């Protein structure tokens, strides 16, 4: 099954726009579309899993901790943490490669950083 993504509230819109320009078939839901503004990280992880979407975030400070606690009690659909200082083009290319080659099962309970 092809990966679908959910962006948390702080995720860069330029990356989303770049992904959709590269391939409009990418299924990516913004935080605004999902109503995530002000939602705590543990609940964001839960929503992503309920929707079957890999979470895209820049939150390297708290998300890994919340993710580790989350997967102790239930499965996660995965998290990709994109460094704040990474070039938009690099982020787009790396997320696109993940989307192109992986399926959703490969991301169960997995957290990864971009750049790798």
C-alpha positions in Angstrom: 0.0 0.0 0.0 1.4 3.4 -1.0 2.5 5.8 1.8 0.1 8.6 2.7 1.4 11.5 4.8 0.1 13.8 7.5 1.9 17.1 8.3 2.1 18.4 11.8 1.4 22.0 12.6 4.9 23.3 12.1 5.7 21.5 8.8 7.0 23.7 6.0 4.3 24.3 3.3 7.1 24.7 0.7 8.0 21.1 1.1 4.4 20.0 0.7 4.0 22.2 -2.4 7.3 20.8 -3.8 6.1 17.2 -3.3 2.8 17.9 -5.0 4.5 19.6 -8.0 6.9 16.7 -8.3 4.1 14.2 -8.3 0.4 15.2 -7.7 -0.4 11.5 -6.9 1.2 11.9 -3.4 -1.5 11.8 -0.8 -0.5 14.5 1.8 -2.8 16.0 4.3 -1.9 19.3 5.9 -2.3 20.1 9.6 -4.9 22.6 8.8 -6.9 20.1 6.8 -6.7 17.6 9.7 -7.4 20.3 12.3 -4.1 19.7 14.2 -3.4 23.3 15.3 -2.8 23.2 19.0 -3.1 19.4 19.3 -0.5 17.8 21.6 2.1 15.6 20.0 0.8 12.3 21.5 -2.6 13.0 20.1 -1.1 13.9 16.7 0.7 10.5 16.7 -2.6 8.9 17.5 -4.5 10.8 14.7 -1.8 9.9 12.2 -2.1 6.2 13.1 -5.9 6.3 13.0 -5.7 7.8 9.5 -3.0 5.3 8.4 -0.5 8.2 7.5 3.2 8.7 8.1 3.7 11.9 10.1 5.9 14.6 8.7 7.4 16.9 11.3 10.3 19.2 12.1 10.0 18.5 15.8 13.3 16.8 16.6 13.2 18.1 20.2 10.1 16.4 21.6 8.6 14.1 18.9 11.2 11.2 19.3 10.3 11.0 23.0 6.6 11.0 22.4 7.0 8.5 19.6 9.0 6.1 21.9 6.2 6.3 24.5 3.5 5.9 21.9 4.8 2.7 20.4 5.0 1.1 23.8 1.2 0.8 23.8 0.2 0.8 20.2 1.5 0.7 16.6 2.5 3.9 14.8 2.3 4.4 11.1 5.7 6.1 11.3 7.3 9.5 11.6 9.7 11.3 9.4 11.6 14.2 11.0 12.9 16.8 8.6 15.6 19.0 9.9 14.6 22.7 10.0 17.8 23.8 8.2 17.6 21.3 5.3 17.0 22.8 1.9 13.4 22.4 0.6 14.7 20.7 -2.5 16.6 18.1 -0.5 13.6 17.4 1.7 11.3 17.1 -1.3 13.7 14.7 -3.0 14.2 12.5 0.0 10.5 12.3 1.0 9.7 11.5 -2.7 12.2 8.7 -2.8 10.7 7.2 0.4 7.2 7.5 -1.1 8.3 6.0 -4.4 10.0 2.9 -3.0 8.4 2.1 0.4 5.0 0.9 1.3 3.1 1.7 4.4 4.1 -1.6 6.2 7.8 -0.6 6.0 7.0 2.4 8.3 5.2 0.6 11.1 6.8 1.8 14.4 9.6 3.5 12.5 11.1 6.9 12.9 13.6 8.4 10.6 15.5 11.7 10.0 16.0 13.8 6.8 18.7 14.3 5.9 19.6 10.7 6.4 
